[in-house]
Amino acid sequence: ALPILNDRGIAAAVLNGNPPAERRRGLPGGASRGVIVEAAAAEATLDAALDALSLAAEPVRRPFRAFLTDGRDVVVAAFDPGHRSEAVVIDRRDWDGRPMMLGSSGIGDHLVEGPRRAHFEQSVVVERDEGDDSRLVAAQSRVHDSTIPLRDHIAVRMSRPEARTVSRSVIEIDRMAAVARFHHEDLEEDGSSTPSSMTTIALPLAGRPA
């Protein structure tokens, strides 16, 4: 996913849509899906970000799911030109604190979504239901940083012959500030990787609406 955060507390990310192989053939090019989050994160409110996303998505022709939040409401916008409708489908709701998960994989979203969601529900959501925030955060980190109990090519931190996970982004938003942490590994020619480095960006929230 490509995540972007601004100083108004708007966080946005886009995940490439990867339908089954038989539905990928013949998909048109169109604009880059990255323009969607760039447009959304240029706005000061979630309403404006959603309007900007819808406009920016018009020249995009490949499937995607985009996630937007201001820490209070969440929006999932989905577009799949080969399925049901040519329009962007918007799902907006108040965030009740329950952890959410979206999955994407080049081998096919339909192959990873079920196993990843089951793992997420059993490890992260259960901690939320227990009411222990520190254990919830720790469980979420484990889901993103481990292949256990999922197979390597299915896990969030996936590894397969032609690709592997080399970066992870964490965005935290509260009433005063937004903090983004980017973990990155460099791949060597022999396929090994260097230890993860981390970059942290903290943004005081500028005039955030009450």
C-alpha positions as MATLAB code, in Angstrom:
seq = 'ALPILNDRGIAAAVLNGNPPAERRRGLPGGASRGVIVEAAAAEATLDAALDALSLAAEPVRRPFRAFLTDGRDVVVAAFDPGHRSEAVVIDRRDWDGRPMMLGSSGIGDHLVEGPRRAHFEQSVVVERDEGDDSRLVAAQSRVHDSTIPLRDHIAVRMSRPEARTVSRSVIEIDRMAAVARFHHEDLEEDGSSTPSSMTTIALPLAGRPA';
ca = [
       0.000    0.000    0.000;
       1.088    3.571   -0.668;
       0.328    5.669    2.481;
       0.318    9.458    2.798;
      -0.260   11.595    5.904;
      -0.832   15.349    6.170;
      -0.711   17.887    8.995;
      -4.511   18.030    9.195;
      -4.624   14.442   10.377;
      -5.833   12.950    7.102;
      -4.239    9.586    6.370;
      -4.738    7.901    3.010;
      -3.513    4.696    1.438;
      -4.221    2.892   -1.808;
      -3.930   -0.826   -2.476;
      -3.673   -2.193   -5.991;
      -6.540   -4.449   -6.870;
      -5.423   -7.900   -8.039;
      -8.374   -9.874   -9.419;
      -8.065  -13.489  -10.573;
      -5.757  -13.962  -13.562;
      -8.600  -14.499  -16.037;
      -9.989  -11.056  -15.179;
      -6.641   -9.241  -15.421;
      -6.179   -9.808  -19.129;
      -7.027   -6.795  -21.218;
      -7.238   -4.292  -18.369;
      -6.521   -0.797  -19.739;
      -3.620    1.330  -18.525;
      -5.019    4.684  -17.436;
      -3.581    7.015  -14.805;
      -1.440    5.815  -11.920;
      -3.365    4.755   -8.837;
      -0.897    6.761   -6.748;
      -2.577   10.023   -7.787;
      -5.590    9.027   -5.698;
      -3.889    9.322   -2.308;
      -1.865   12.345   -3.382;
      -5.085   14.199   -4.183;
      -6.834   13.086   -0.996;
      -3.947   14.011    1.294;
      -3.818   17.553   -0.098;
      -7.127   18.338    1.625;
      -7.877   19.588    5.144;
     -11.041   17.590    5.889;
     -12.253   14.086    5.223;
     -15.195   15.399    3.174;
     -12.854   17.372    0.912;
     -10.435   14.436    0.717;
     -13.241   12.146   -0.407;
     -14.328   14.595   -3.094;
     -10.711   14.915   -4.291;
     -10.319   11.126   -4.342;
     -13.439   10.679   -6.456;
     -12.243   13.281   -8.955;
      -8.686   11.934   -9.117;
      -9.978    8.398   -9.669;
     -11.825    9.267  -12.884;
      -8.848    8.603  -15.247;
      -7.774    5.480  -13.299;
      -8.671    2.305  -15.178;
      -7.147   -0.449  -13.030;
      -8.792   -1.814   -9.875;
      -7.906   -0.425   -6.448;
      -9.088    0.014   -2.893;
      -8.340    3.258   -1.085;
      -8.518    3.873    2.648;
      -9.032    7.321    4.212;
      -9.344    8.363    7.838;
      -9.127   11.393   10.075;
      -8.956    9.198   13.174;
     -12.706    9.516   13.709;
     -14.369    8.386   10.470;
     -13.067    5.799    8.023;
     -13.678    5.509    4.284;
     -13.005    2.589    1.975;
     -13.332    3.410   -1.720;
     -13.231    0.530   -4.206;
     -13.030    0.454   -7.990;
     -13.080   -2.663  -10.133;
     -13.752   -1.990  -13.837;
     -14.299   -5.655  -14.578;
     -16.871   -6.313  -11.889;
     -20.426   -5.023  -11.490;
     -19.944   -1.293  -11.977;
     -17.631    1.250  -13.529;
     -18.197    3.603  -10.582;
     -16.112    4.034   -7.441;
     -18.010    2.432   -4.551;
     -17.734    4.453   -1.315;
     -18.215    2.979    2.172;
     -17.995    5.602    4.937;
     -18.658    4.994    8.609;
     -17.915    6.255   12.099;
     -14.909    4.434   13.474;
     -15.867    2.580   16.643;
     -12.298    1.597   17.517;
     -12.585   -1.902   16.095;
      -9.473   -2.824   14.078;
      -9.921   -2.992   10.306;
      -7.962   -4.900    7.685;
      -7.590   -4.627    3.914;
      -5.428   -7.088    2.003;
      -3.689   -6.967   -1.368;
      -1.272   -9.308   -3.120;
       0.131   -9.671   -6.612;
      -0.734  -13.374   -6.594;
      -4.413  -12.428   -6.251;
      -6.331  -10.652   -3.506;
      -8.822  -13.522   -3.346;
      -6.007  -15.913   -2.343;
      -4.705  -13.908    0.617;
      -7.731  -12.037    1.962;
      -9.336  -14.992    3.756;
      -6.235  -16.389    5.540;
      -4.948  -12.932    6.463;
      -8.329  -11.847    7.797;
      -8.696  -14.975    9.905;
      -5.210  -14.400   11.360;
      -6.045  -10.747   11.990;
      -9.319  -11.540   13.719;
      -7.757  -14.220   15.915;
      -4.749  -12.162   16.968;
      -5.584   -8.435   16.744;
      -9.360   -8.101   17.075;
      -9.445  -10.427   20.062;
      -7.058   -8.104   21.904;
      -9.336   -5.143   21.135;
     -12.255   -7.077   22.571;
     -10.207   -7.740   25.715;
      -9.684   -3.976   26.116;
      -5.879   -3.992   26.382;
      -4.525   -1.354   23.954;
      -0.859   -2.212   24.505;
      -1.455   -5.867   23.683;
      -3.529   -4.851   20.654;
      -0.673   -2.740   19.247;
       1.822   -5.543   19.906;
      -0.447   -8.076   18.172;
      -0.839   -5.796   15.159;
       2.942   -5.469   14.874;
       3.327   -9.243   14.989;
       0.795   -9.694   12.192;
       2.778   -7.307    9.980;
       6.221   -8.576   10.919;
       5.842  -12.356   10.953;
       4.918  -15.181    8.617;
       3.651  -17.421   11.425;
       1.173  -19.134   11.229;
       0.597  -18.304    7.542;
       2.658  -19.625    4.662;
       5.402  -17.307    3.386;
       3.616  -16.313    0.177;
       0.322  -15.609    1.998;
       1.587  -13.650    5.025;
       1.560   -9.853    5.188;
       5.360  -10.020    5.448;
       5.418  -12.223    2.390;
       8.257  -13.857    0.507;
       8.155  -15.703   -2.791;
      10.742  -16.249   -5.560;
       9.863  -13.113   -7.527;
       8.989  -10.710   -4.694;
       9.147  -10.049   -0.975;
       8.037   -7.455    1.559;
      10.780   -4.897    2.239;
       8.885   -2.016    3.856;
       6.170   -1.307    6.390;
       4.442    1.989    7.213;
       2.771    2.801   10.535;
       0.618    5.918   10.966;
      -0.756    6.980   14.355;
      -3.181    9.891   14.795;
      -4.473   11.455   18.006;
      -5.943   14.851   18.878;
      -2.591   16.632   18.990;
      -0.322   15.071   16.384;
       0.084   12.555   13.617;
       3.152   10.306   13.541;
       4.343    8.195   10.618;
       7.024    5.518   10.929;
       8.528    3.903    7.840;
      10.454    0.642    8.211;
      12.582   -0.340    5.224;
      15.032   -3.109    4.304;
      17.506   -2.989    1.415;
      17.731   -6.103   -0.729;
      21.162   -7.439   -1.644;
      22.013   -9.106   -4.958;
      22.011  -12.545   -3.332;
      18.432  -12.035   -2.150;
      19.305  -11.318    1.476;
      18.296   -8.074    3.166;
      19.869   -5.607    5.552;
      18.368   -5.064    9.024;
      15.317   -2.834    8.985;
      15.910    0.906    9.285;
      13.204    3.284   10.484;
      12.320    6.862    9.585;
       9.923    8.757   11.860;
       7.964   11.876   10.870;
       5.865   13.707   13.479;
       3.382   16.366   12.366;
       1.606   18.667   14.846;
      -1.958   18.968   13.639;
      -2.647   22.392   12.133;
      -6.052   23.834   12.944;
      -7.788   20.501   13.068;
     -11.574   20.903   13.191;
     -13.051   20.092   16.606;
];
